[in-house]
Amino acid sequence: MPEGVGAVLMIGHFIVSIFNVQLGQPVIYSMPFDSMKSCEYYANMMPKEAKIDIEWKHITRSQCFTTAQFKKMMEQRNGITNPGGKPVE
């Protein structure tokens, strides 16, 4: 992470049917912010749900993480930890 990044906003976009069946894989991405306050402000501005047509809707989920939480989560996801839980150097 570059210097000055204090928080990371993760955003996920999902397309779901009226029967709660997800269409394909979600689109998930992240955006860096200088502080948790600015991250949370932007997260609150995100649309939550939009109807596409009679059967489908677009749902957006977002959550702010501190930089340390985000790094730890990415290390776990990428399998970059030893069995003892310490990051591989």
VOBA-1610 file (N, C-alpha, C; in pm, whole numbers, padded with zeros to 5 digits, always signed):
BEGIN
Met+00083-00119+00000Met+00000+00000+00000Met+00088+00125+00000Pro+00052+00223-00078Pro+00126+00349-00076Pro+00112+00423+00057Glu+00209+00509+00087Glu+00201+00591+00208Glu+00076+00678+00201Gly+00019+00705+00317Gly-00098+00792+00323Gly-00231+00720+00310Val-00228+00588+00287Val-00353+00512+00279Val-00387+00466+00420Gly-00499+00516+00473Gly-00540+00481+00608Gly-00655+00383+00611Ala-00727+00371+00499Ala-00842+00282+00494Ala-00864+00235+00350Val-00932+00122+00337Val-00961+00065+00206Val-01109+00030+00203Leu-01176+00073+00097Leu-01317+00041+00077Leu-01326-00074-00020Met-01388-00184+00022Met-01413-00298-00068Met-01558-00288-00113Ile-01579-00302-00243Ile-01710-00290-00303Ile-01739-00415-00383Gly-01859-00469-00368Gly-01901-00586-00444Gly-02032-00559-00514His-02039-00594-00643His-02161-00577-00722His-02215-00716-00756Phe-02343-00736-00729Phe-02409-00865-00750Phe-02535-00844-00833Ile-02564-00939-00922Ile-02690-00941-00995Ile-02766-01062-00943Val-02888-01038-00892Val-02966-01143-00826Val-03108-01145-00882Ser-03163-01267-00899Ser-03300-01282-00949Ser-03400-01267-00836Ile-03529-01262-00872Ile-03634-01252-00770Ile-03638-01378-00683Phe-03575-01484-00727Phe-03567-01609-00649Phe-03437-01617-00570Asn-03365-01504-00558Asn-03237-01494-00488Asn-03130-01586-00547Val-03132-01603-00678Val-03030-01679-00748Val-02933-01578-00809Gln-02805-01592-00776Gln-02703-01499-00825Gln-02667-01533-00970Leu-02658-01430-01054Leu-02620-01447-01193Leu-02470-01428-01204Gly-02396-01535-01226Gly-02252-01526-01243Gly-02178-01486-01117Gln-02052-01452-01135Gln-01966-01412-01024Gln-01982-01263-00996Pro-01969-01224-00870Pro-01976-01081-00838Pro-01851-01008-00888Val-01863-00879-00907Val-01749-00794-00940Val-01708-00728-00809Ile-01585-00754-00764Ile-01538-00701-00636Ile-01409-00624-00661Tyr-01402-00504-00606Tyr-01281-00424-00620Tyr-01262-00340-00493Ser-01148-00275-00483Ser-01118-00196-00364Ser-01066-00058-00405Met-01088+00039-00315Met-01044+00176-00337Met-00973+00226-00212Pro-00854+00285-00226Pro-00783+00338-00109Pro-00833+00477-00069Phe-00830+00505+00061Phe-00867+00636+00115Phe-00764+00678+00218Asp-00754+00807+00240Asp-00656+00858+00335Asp-00698+00836+00479Ser-00828+00823+00505Ser-00875+00802+00642Ser-01001+00716+00643Met-01030+00660+00759Met-01151+00578+00775Met-01275+00667+00760Lys-01266+00791+00804Lys-01379+00883+00795Lys-01419+00907+00649Ser-01321+00935+00563Ser-01352+00958+00422Ser-01400+00830+00354Cys-01347+00716+00396Cys-01392+00587+00342Cys-01539+00562+00375Glu-01574+00582+00501Glu-01712+00560+00545Glu-01808+00659+00478Tyr-01763+00783+00458Tyr-01846+00882+00389Tyr-01878+00834+00247Tyr-01775+00789+00174Tyr-01795+00741+00038Tyr-01881+00615+00037Ala-01859+00525+00132Ala-01938+00401+00139Ala-02086+00431+00157Asn-02118+00534+00235Asn-02258+00572+00255Asn-02321+00633+00130Met-02239+00681+00039Met-02290+00741-00085Met-02321+00636-00192Met-02272+00513-00172Met-02292+00407-00272Met-02439+00365-00276Pro-02493+00341-00396Pro-02630+00288-00405Pro-02631+00145-00349Lys-02738+00107-00285Lys-02746-00026-00224Lys-02813-00129-00316Glu-02920-00085-00384Glu-02996-00178-00467Glu-03066-00103-00579Ala-03069-00164-00698Ala-03138-00104-00812Ala-03205-00216-00892Lys-03329-00192-00928Lys-03403-00290-01007Lys-03362-00277-01153Ile-03324-00389-01215Ile-03283-00389-01355Ile-03405-00410-01444Asp-03483-00511-01412Asp-03608-00537-01483Asp-03699-00616-01389Ile-03801-00679-01443Ile-03898-00751-01359Ile-03833-00862-01277Glu-03731-00929-01333Glu-03673-01044-01265Glu-03540-01018-01195Trp-03463-00920-01239Trp-03327-00903-01188Trp-03308-00771-01115Lys-03219-00775-01014Lys-03181-00652-00944Lys-03030-00651-00923His-02978-00531-00915His-02835-00509-00894His-02817-00467-00748Ile-02734-00541-00674Ile-02710-00514-00533Ile-02563-00477-00515Thr-02538-00370-00441Thr-02402-00327-00412Thr-02379-00339-00262Arg-02270-00406-00225Arg-02230-00417-00085Arg-02093-00354-00072Ser-02072-00279+00036Ser-01942-00216+00057Ser-01908-00216+00205Gln-01777-00218+00234Gln-01730-00216+00372Gln-01590-00155+00377Cys-01568-00072+00478Cys-01437-00009+00498Cys-01352-00095+00592Phe-01223-00102+00561Phe-01127-00172+00644Phe-01008-00080+00669Thr-00944-00095+00784Thr-00817-00024+00803Thr-00716-00088+00709Thr-00607-00019+00685Thr-00503-00073+00596Thr-00449-00204+00651Ala-00429-00211+00783Ala-00377-00335+00844Ala-00475-00450+00827Gln-00604-00425+00848Gln-00706-00529+00829Gln-00708-00577+00685Phe-00700-00483+00592Phe-00703-00518+00450Phe-00583-00603+00410Lys-00463-00561+00455Lys-00342-00638+00424Lys-00351-00780+00479Lys-00398-00794+00604Lys-00411-00925+00666Lys-00511-01012+00588Met-00622-00953+00549Met-00724-01026+00474Met-00669-01072+00339Met-00594-00987+00271Met-00537-01025+00141Met-00431-01133+00156Glu-00350-01125+00262Glu-00250-01229+00286Glu-00318-01364+00311Gln-00425-01364+00389Gln-00498-01489+00415Gln-00561-01543+00286Arg-00619-01453+00208Arg-00683-01496+00083Arg-00581-01553-00014Asn-00464-01493-00019Asn-00361-01538-00112Asn-00275-01651-00056Gly-00303-01692+00068Gly-00229-01803+00128Gly-00085-01769+00158Ile-00058-01646+00198Ile+00079-01604+00224Ile+00109-01608+00373Thr+00053-01702+00444Thr+00086-01715+00587Thr+00132-01856+00614Asn+00221-01869+00711Asn+00268-01999+00756Asn+00159-02065+00841Pro+00173-02196+00869Pro+00075-02260+00957Pro+00064-02191+01094Gly+00170-02125+01140Gly+00166-02053+01268Gly+00096-01919+01258Gly+00056-01879+01136Gly-00015-01755+01117Gly+00072-01634+01091Lys+00205-01654+01086Lys+00295-01543+01062Lys+00314-01524+00911Pro+00317-01398+00864Pro+00337-01374+00722Pro+00472-01427+00674Val+00475-01477+00552Val+00598-01524+00490Val+00676-01402+00445Glu+00806-01398+00474Glu+00889-01284+00434Glu+00974-01317+00315
//
